[in-house]
Amino acid sequence: MVTLILGFLSCNPDDPLPLIRQYEVLWEVNLADRYGDFATIPHKIHLFNQVFVNPNGTIYVIHHPENTYNSTYVTLLDASGAYLADLILPDEYLFSVQSTTGGNMLSASSTDSGYLLKTWNENLSSSVLKTIPPVAYFRQLYIQNNAYYEISYNTALNDNELIHYDFNDQIRWKNRLSTYQAEGHTQLLFYAGNQDILLVNSKHDYQNLVLNRINAQSGSSVWRKEMVLQQYGFTSPMPSINILPDGNLILFDKFNYIQISAGGAIQTYSRIGNVDSIPENNITGCIRETDGGFLLVTSFTEAEGWYGFRLLKTDAHLNVGWVGNFRQSTPGFLSDYDRQGDVLILLTSNGYLYAIKPAS
């Protein structure tokens, strides 16, 4: 890793904590070599999707053989990234993980007979919490806060729905997507704390982005905002959307951004500061840091001739002051992260795992 230190353009005296100006790598692990076969043509590789830090500090890494949608590897590492054991689920595709109230892993996986929701302890043992039978229509499934949400696309009825279930299969509420004036590509994001949800959809013309903040207890709309993204300098129909701990939103399209308040009002739209010397690419992740600033994730541009990802540390006003370049030998992107105290555990899609923390 090569690190470049830049100067912050602004550092306000009312910033909540001393500004994090640099990070250090505590350890890194290359899991690709353990599970890939690079002697064959084409190469046989694994795709790494999720990382989860257990309450005792050990780490789960979820990955799948490439082009396989019916098997999953769960790899257990110690708190320093050393390999401990594997569990292979030959008939499951584990696609989502969340934390239970006790801090253990809760997973959702698809099988030939439907979906499984499982709780995990810290030694690769799990218990089936719920089995969800298959349906004849296409659906998206999300787990959150001891409940699950389904977006159903029933072409026979031509009437798509958003349904909120508890784990006893009781429907808490059900609404047609037309209730929220939603159409086109749709996804759910989740707020912390108050458990509201954000229904996001890009209309069929791919010009308008629609955001619906929904009360998770009642299903009623808290606010709805429809935006013509080109008016804000955006060119992508589906930008990177990030919900912050305070309920505010930040949307990124490359180095352009829009900040939206928890109440749905646009606060500002601008461009990330102090980036003249940084090759521009899409922002794929946004991590709120303890100093009120942000750690932004982007990839290398193809013209740079490197594989890997880049971290941009900003102050609270989105001015870049530190750049970390994580260079790798094979294509990949940052697929997930979790926290281990003040340490960030970063997982890439091609099997690299890094532990970083603010430099002392």
PERA-V589024 format. One record per residue. N is the residue number from 0. PHI is phi in degrees with one decimal (* if undefined). BURIAL is 1 if it has 9 or more other C-alpha atoms within 8 Angstrom, else 0. Layout:
n=N phi=PHI burial=BURIAL
n=N phi=PHI burial=BURIAL
This chain:
n=0 phi=* burial=0
n=1 phi=-111.4 burial=0
n=2 phi=-115.2 burial=0
n=3 phi=-117.4 burial=0
n=4 phi=-98.4 burial=0
n=5 phi=-115.3 burial=0
n=6 phi=-92.9 burial=0
n=7 phi=-69.3 burial=1
n=8 phi=-72.9 burial=1
n=9 phi=-146.8 burial=0
n=10 phi=-146.0 burial=0
n=11 phi=-71.0 burial=0
n=12 phi=-66.1 burial=0
n=13 phi=-94.7 burial=0
n=14 phi=-58.6 burial=1
n=15 phi=-65.8 burial=0
n=16 phi=-141.5 burial=0
n=17 phi=-53.6 burial=0
n=18 phi=-68.4 burial=1
n=19 phi=-73.8 burial=1
n=20 phi=-109.8 burial=1
n=21 phi=-164.9 burial=1
n=22 phi=-120.5 burial=1
n=23 phi=-127.1 burial=0
n=24 phi=-89.7 burial=1
n=25 phi=-82.8 burial=0
n=26 phi=-161.0 burial=1
n=27 phi=-143.9 burial=1
n=28 phi=-134.6 burial=1
n=29 phi=-106.2 burial=1
n=30 phi=-84.5 burial=1
n=31 phi=-59.4 burial=1
n=32 phi=-67.7 burial=0
n=33 phi=-71.0 burial=0
n=34 phi=-109.4 burial=0
n=35 phi=-92.9 burial=1
n=36 phi=-123.8 burial=1
n=37 phi=-96.4 burial=0
n=38 phi=-85.6 burial=0
n=39 phi=-96.0 burial=0
n=40 phi=-122.9 burial=0
n=41 phi=-73.8 burial=0
n=42 phi=-62.9 burial=1
n=43 phi=-102.5 burial=1
n=44 phi=-128.7 burial=1
n=45 phi=-107.7 burial=1
n=46 phi=-105.1 burial=1
n=47 phi=-101.2 burial=1
n=48 phi=-111.7 burial=1
n=49 phi=-134.3 burial=1
n=50 phi=-130.0 burial=1
n=51 phi=-140.8 burial=1
n=52 phi=-95.4 burial=1
n=53 phi=-75.1 burial=1
n=54 phi=-57.2 burial=0
n=55 phi=-87.6 burial=0
n=56 phi=95.4 burial=1
n=57 phi=-69.3 burial=1
n=58 phi=-128.8 burial=1
n=59 phi=-99.5 burial=1
n=60 phi=-121.9 burial=1
n=61 phi=-103.2 burial=1
n=62 phi=-150.9 burial=1
n=63 phi=-139.6 burial=1
n=64 phi=-59.2 burial=1
n=65 phi=-56.8 burial=0
n=66 phi=61.8 burial=0
n=67 phi=-118.2 burial=0
n=68 phi=-119.4 burial=0
n=69 phi=-138.5 burial=1
n=70 phi=-150.0 burial=1
n=71 phi=-141.3 burial=1
n=72 phi=-105.6 burial=1
n=73 phi=-113.8 burial=1
n=74 phi=-103.2 burial=1
n=75 phi=-103.6 burial=1
n=76 phi=-118.8 burial=1
n=77 phi=-78.3 burial=1
n=78 phi=-65.6 burial=0
n=79 phi=-104.9 burial=0
n=80 phi=89.2 burial=1
n=81 phi=-76.1 burial=0
n=82 phi=-67.8 burial=0
n=83 phi=-117.1 burial=0
n=84 phi=-167.4 burial=0
n=85 phi=-125.8 burial=1
n=86 phi=-128.1 burial=0
n=87 phi=-104.2 burial=0
n=88 phi=-106.2 burial=1
n=89 phi=-71.4 burial=0
n=90 phi=-121.6 burial=1
n=91 phi=-130.5 burial=1
n=92 phi=-115.2 burial=1
n=93 phi=-80.2 burial=1
n=94 phi=-119.3 burial=1
n=95 phi=-152.4 burial=1
n=96 phi=-132.2 burial=1
n=97 phi=-139.1 burial=1
n=98 phi=-102.6 burial=1
n=99 phi=-75.3 burial=1
n=100 phi=-61.9 burial=0
n=101 phi=-88.7 burial=0
n=102 phi=93.5 burial=0
n=103 phi=-84.8 burial=1
n=104 phi=-82.4 burial=1
n=105 phi=-117.7 burial=1
n=106 phi=-122.7 burial=1
n=107 phi=-123.3 burial=1
n=108 phi=-140.8 burial=1
n=109 phi=-103.4 burial=1
n=110 phi=-136.8 burial=1
n=111 phi=-63.9 burial=0
n=112 phi=-105.2 burial=0
n=113 phi=129.6 burial=1
n=114 phi=-121.4 burial=1
n=115 phi=-121.7 burial=1
n=116 phi=-108.1 burial=1
n=117 phi=-130.0 burial=1
n=118 phi=-107.3 burial=1
n=119 phi=-122.3 burial=1
n=120 phi=-93.8 burial=1
n=121 phi=-96.6 burial=1
n=122 phi=-128.4 burial=0
n=123 phi=72.5 burial=1
n=124 phi=-97.7 burial=0
n=125 phi=-140.4 burial=0
n=126 phi=-128.7 burial=0
n=127 phi=-74.7 burial=1
n=128 phi=-87.6 burial=1
n=129 phi=-160.2 burial=0
n=130 phi=-114.5 burial=1
n=131 phi=-112.3 burial=0
n=132 phi=-68.7 burial=0
n=133 phi=-71.9 burial=0
n=134 phi=-129.8 burial=0
n=135 phi=-86.9 burial=0
n=136 phi=-116.0 burial=0
n=137 phi=-77.4 burial=0
n=138 phi=-148.7 burial=0
n=139 phi=-106.1 burial=0
n=140 phi=-125.5 burial=0
n=141 phi=-131.5 burial=1
n=142 phi=-111.4 burial=1
n=143 phi=-167.8 burial=1
n=144 phi=53.3 burial=0
n=145 phi=58.2 burial=0
n=146 phi=-152.0 burial=1
n=147 phi=-142.7 burial=1
n=148 phi=-119.2 burial=1
n=149 phi=-126.0 burial=1
n=150 phi=-103.1 burial=1
n=151 phi=-101.7 burial=1
n=152 phi=-120.8 burial=1
n=153 phi=-95.1 burial=1
n=154 phi=-65.9 burial=0
n=155 phi=-64.9 burial=0
n=156 phi=-90.6 burial=0
n=157 phi=52.1 burial=0
n=158 phi=-146.0 burial=1
n=159 phi=-76.5 burial=1
n=160 phi=-134.8 burial=1
n=161 phi=-113.1 burial=1
n=162 phi=-124.0 burial=1
n=163 phi=-113.0 burial=1
n=164 phi=-111.5 burial=1
n=165 phi=-92.2 burial=1
n=166 phi=-75.5 burial=1
n=167 phi=-99.1 burial=0
n=168 phi=70.6 burial=0
n=169 phi=-82.4 burial=0
n=170 phi=-79.2 burial=1
n=171 phi=-75.9 burial=1
n=172 phi=-164.1 burial=1
n=173 phi=-145.2 burial=1
n=174 phi=-136.4 burial=1
n=175 phi=-70.2 burial=1
n=176 phi=-61.3 burial=1
n=177 phi=-64.6 burial=0
n=178 phi=-59.3 burial=0
n=179 phi=-97.1 burial=1
n=180 phi=52.8 burial=0
n=181 phi=-103.9 burial=1
n=182 phi=-153.9 burial=1
n=183 phi=77.7 burial=0
n=184 phi=-64.2 burial=0
n=185 phi=-130.9 burial=1
n=186 phi=-148.4 burial=0
n=187 phi=-113.6 burial=1
n=188 phi=-124.5 burial=1
n=189 phi=-125.5 burial=1
n=190 phi=-81.6 burial=1
n=191 phi=-85.9 burial=0
n=192 phi=78.0 burial=0
n=193 phi=-82.9 burial=0
n=194 phi=68.5 burial=1
n=195 phi=-68.9 burial=1
n=196 phi=-124.3 burial=1
n=197 phi=-117.2 burial=1
n=198 phi=-91.8 burial=1
n=199 phi=-115.9 burial=1
n=200 phi=-147.7 burial=1
n=201 phi=-103.1 burial=1
n=202 phi=-63.0 burial=1
n=203 phi=-59.2 burial=0
n=204 phi=-81.2 burial=0
n=205 phi=59.3 burial=0
n=206 phi=-106.6 burial=1
n=207 phi=-106.8 burial=1
n=208 phi=-105.6 burial=1
n=209 phi=-116.7 burial=1
n=210 phi=-116.7 burial=1
n=211 phi=-123.2 burial=1
n=212 phi=-87.2 burial=1
n=213 phi=-120.9 burial=1
n=214 phi=-70.1 burial=1
n=215 phi=-68.2 burial=1
n=216 phi=-81.6 burial=0
n=217 phi=-114.6 burial=0
n=218 phi=83.6 burial=1
n=219 phi=-79.1 burial=0
n=220 phi=-77.5 burial=1
n=221 phi=-82.2 burial=0
n=222 phi=-158.7 burial=1
n=223 phi=-135.2 burial=1
n=224 phi=-135.5 burial=0
n=225 phi=-110.9 burial=0
n=226 phi=-127.2 burial=0
n=227 phi=-90.8 burial=1
n=228 phi=-63.8 burial=1
n=229 phi=-61.9 burial=0
n=230 phi=-65.8 burial=0
n=231 phi=-109.9 burial=0
n=232 phi=83.0 burial=0
n=233 phi=-86.5 burial=1
n=234 phi=-116.2 burial=0
n=235 phi=-85.4 burial=0
n=236 phi=-72.8 burial=1
n=237 phi=-134.3 burial=0
n=238 phi=-72.3 burial=1
n=239 phi=-73.9 burial=1
n=240 phi=-114.6 burial=0
n=241 phi=-128.5 burial=1
n=242 phi=-94.5 burial=1
n=243 phi=-87.9 burial=1
n=244 phi=-57.5 burial=1
n=245 phi=-86.0 burial=0
n=246 phi=91.3 burial=1
n=247 phi=-72.3 burial=1
n=248 phi=-117.4 burial=1
n=249 phi=-128.1 burial=1
n=250 phi=-110.2 burial=1
n=251 phi=-122.7 burial=1
n=252 phi=-130.9 burial=1
n=253 phi=54.6 burial=1
n=254 phi=-96.0 burial=1
n=255 phi=-90.8 burial=1
n=256 phi=-144.8 burial=1
n=257 phi=-128.8 burial=1
n=258 phi=-105.4 burial=1
n=259 phi=-122.2 burial=1
n=260 phi=-72.2 burial=1
n=261 phi=-61.8 burial=1
n=262 phi=-91.3 burial=0
n=263 phi=95.5 burial=1
n=264 phi=-92.0 burial=0
n=265 phi=-73.0 burial=1
n=266 phi=-88.0 burial=0
n=267 phi=-162.4 burial=0
n=268 phi=-140.3 burial=1
n=269 phi=-162.4 burial=0
n=270 phi=-130.6 burial=0
n=271 phi=-55.6 burial=1
n=272 phi=-87.1 burial=0
n=273 phi=67.3 burial=1
n=274 phi=-119.9 burial=0
n=275 phi=-59.2 burial=0
n=276 phi=-96.6 burial=0
n=277 phi=-108.4 burial=0
n=278 phi=-57.0 burial=0
n=279 phi=-85.6 burial=0
n=280 phi=-152.0 burial=1
n=281 phi=-69.5 burial=1
n=282 phi=-82.7 burial=1
n=283 phi=-104.6 burial=1
n=284 phi=-160.4 burial=1
n=285 phi=-142.2 burial=1
n=286 phi=-112.0 burial=0
n=287 phi=-76.7 burial=1
n=288 phi=-101.2 burial=0
n=289 phi=-67.5 burial=0
n=290 phi=-91.5 burial=1
n=291 phi=87.2 burial=1
n=292 phi=-87.8 burial=1
n=293 phi=-133.9 burial=1
n=294 phi=-112.2 burial=1
n=295 phi=-99.0 burial=1
n=296 phi=-111.8 burial=1
n=297 phi=-141.1 burial=1
n=298 phi=-108.8 burial=1
n=299 phi=-73.2 burial=1
n=300 phi=-79.8 burial=1
n=301 phi=-60.6 burial=0
n=302 phi=-66.5 burial=0
n=303 phi=-74.0 burial=0
n=304 phi=77.3 burial=0
n=305 phi=-124.2 burial=1
n=306 phi=-102.8 burial=1
n=307 phi=134.1 burial=1
n=308 phi=-142.6 burial=1
n=309 phi=-129.0 burial=1
n=310 phi=-105.7 burial=1
n=311 phi=-117.8 burial=1
n=312 phi=-92.5 burial=1
n=313 phi=-118.5 burial=1
n=314 phi=-82.7 burial=1
n=315 phi=-67.8 burial=1
n=316 phi=-103.7 burial=0
n=317 phi=62.2 burial=1
n=318 phi=-103.0 burial=1
n=319 phi=-76.3 burial=1
n=320 phi=-130.1 burial=1
n=321 phi=-147.4 burial=1
n=322 phi=-127.9 burial=1
n=323 phi=-115.4 burial=1
n=324 phi=-101.1 burial=1
n=325 phi=-105.6 burial=1
n=326 phi=-96.1 burial=1
n=327 phi=-133.8 burial=0
n=328 phi=-93.1 burial=0
n=329 phi=-133.5 burial=0
n=330 phi=-63.2 burial=0
n=331 phi=-179.3 burial=1
n=332 phi=-145.3 burial=1
n=333 phi=-73.1 burial=1
n=334 phi=-97.1 burial=1
n=335 phi=-166.1 burial=1
n=336 phi=-152.0 burial=1
n=337 phi=-149.5 burial=1
n=338 phi=-108.6 burial=1
n=339 phi=-127.8 burial=1
n=340 phi=70.0 burial=0
n=341 phi=-89.8 burial=0
n=342 phi=-98.8 burial=1
n=343 phi=-96.1 burial=1
n=344 phi=-102.8 burial=1
n=345 phi=-111.1 burial=1
n=346 phi=-118.4 burial=1
n=347 phi=-101.9 burial=1
n=348 phi=-64.8 burial=1
n=349 phi=-99.1 burial=1
n=350 phi=98.5 burial=1
n=351 phi=-94.1 burial=1
n=352 phi=-125.9 burial=1
n=353 phi=-127.0 burial=1
n=354 phi=-115.7 burial=1
n=355 phi=-128.1 burial=1
n=356 phi=-148.0 burial=1
n=357 phi=-58.7 burial=1
n=358 phi=-70.5 burial=0
n=359 phi=-81.2 burial=0
